[in-house]
Amino acid sequence: MKFGLAAYLTLLPLGAHSFHLPSSTSSSTTTRSTSTQLYQFGTLGFDTANLYSRSEEEQIKTRNEVMSYLSEIAQSSPPVVLRKHLGSTVVISGFNPEEAASQEILAFLNNEFSPHLSDTFKKIIAHVDDVKVGKKRLIGRNARYTGLLDKLDFTQSESEGALPTVVQLEGVSSWVAHVAGGDLSKLEDIVAVAEGAESVKNVAILVSGAQNVKGEELKQVEEMMKSKATTFEYTLVVVPEWNDEPEANCAFGIVNVTDVVDDAPFGEDVGSFSREESLRIITEALAIDKAAGKCVVATAAPDAKSLETYLVQGMREIGFDRLQEVEHMVTRGVKGYNEMLATEKEGVAWEKAPEPTDEELALEAASKEERMVLMRQKRQDTEKEEELKALATEWAKREFLRKSLKRRIPIGEEEFIEIVWDRAMFEADLKYRTMMGLAVNESEERAQFKEDQKARKAAAYKKEQDRWNNLSTEDIEPPEQTTAVTFGGM
């Protein structure tokens, strides 16, 4: 049985008069135009003005503002400036060879994708309680494969947990010191030893397990370092208890010690911090010139709606590398973003700018998106090119070693790499696409590469042959000089 609308309305209870059908002719009806409606309407085929709640729209707006802020920084900021006196030798202390952190810190300092560290430091010294244990734990197949074995050396502490002595720091230019358990009392000892070592010019200190430290204690440490660290540049990074999460798995926030809350420097919910992430931050900070003189507290930011998350994820989407990311969070971070907003508000408070139209908003959003896509693509292409060159160099070095083991090669490694570079780049491209899960037809591509090489050789030979055929007698034997030469004016 079917009812008409009139029949249906007669069945409603008496209280149903409170229900009203929307009227398109009502003068009180208002339409709320949002950016969501602008982008979604016409794409899905219906009005999506209420697709997101007000809080969700505010989050989208904030994220877009952060992305615009980061895009402008990426375009206007100069490259990261590195410290001038990093030197060629770095020592690490406070890392137990039995624990994963000791291997991870060495990997960060000798990472081929961080040439500002791996190419700078020709020697890495591990200061340990037991050299035998250190060599057993830290020298393995990976150390040989990455070239760490050629750089790594050891010094033994005079007592368990003791710092390197001034004598042991002779010739050392940079020092990465780890202090476990949030023991801030050791920092003054580190400063005293570094002051006594004339060669030490940079010290990066990582304090882990500091979840119970008070803000007032951190501020006292900062004052101490400012007054007593006079012969070297320093960076202090303080984190709560470590966890085993990999680096870049979670966003993070960095706050200057001067800005922390005395009772809760890590916030109300302290949580833990990625061990790998803290080691990445401290090693990059060692190299960043703008990180010199900084005492900061680092905390995890698991909340997807936090400004820290918007900033870190935005930088990774745009294409910031880890060096740029750490520099931005250490020098600006959330505080820098909020100060930018405050400055903009003050600058336009005297005159209200006209609201942009929907069309202007759409054009602006499209242009920003295009710029970000181009920037990301450019950075990705650069990173891919660098990775291909690294893989090609690695292949060429192995090939040189393999051939030199069979018979003596009358040229050096660098000259050999230059000669086989085309082949090395071809092998690197094959390996890269295989690692990325892309389609590779090795047999056909190798055959095509050989044909291309034959064609290039033939073209080069033909060009050289034509050059010789066109040589004249004068080109081979230039005429003797007949101009008279006089001496002493005679």
Secondary structure, 3 states (H helix, E strand, C coil): CCCCHHHHHHCCCHHHHHCCCCCCCCCCCCCCCCHHHHHHCCCCCCCCCCCCCHHHHHHHHHHHHHHHHHHHHHHHCCCCCECCCCCCEEEEECCCCCCHHHHHHHHHHCCCCCHHHHCCCCEEEEEECCHHHHHHHHCCHHHHHHCHHHHEEEEECCCCCCCCCCCCCCCCCEEEEEEHHHCCCHHHHHHHHHHHCCCCCEEEEEECCCCCCCHHHHHHHHHHHHHHCCCCEEEEEECCCEECCCCCCCEEEEEEHHHCCCCCCCCCCCCCEEHHHHHHHHHHHHHEHHHCCEEEEEEEECCCCCHHHHHHHHHHHHCCCHHHHHHHHHHCHHHHHHHHHHHHHHHHCCCCCCCCCHHHHHHHHHHHHHHHHHHHHHHHHHHHHHHHHHHHHHHHHHHHHHHHHHCCCCCCHHHHHHHCHHHHHHHHHHHHHHHCCCCCCHHHHHHHHHHHHHHHHHHHHHHHHHHHHCCCHHHHCCCCCCCCCCCCCC
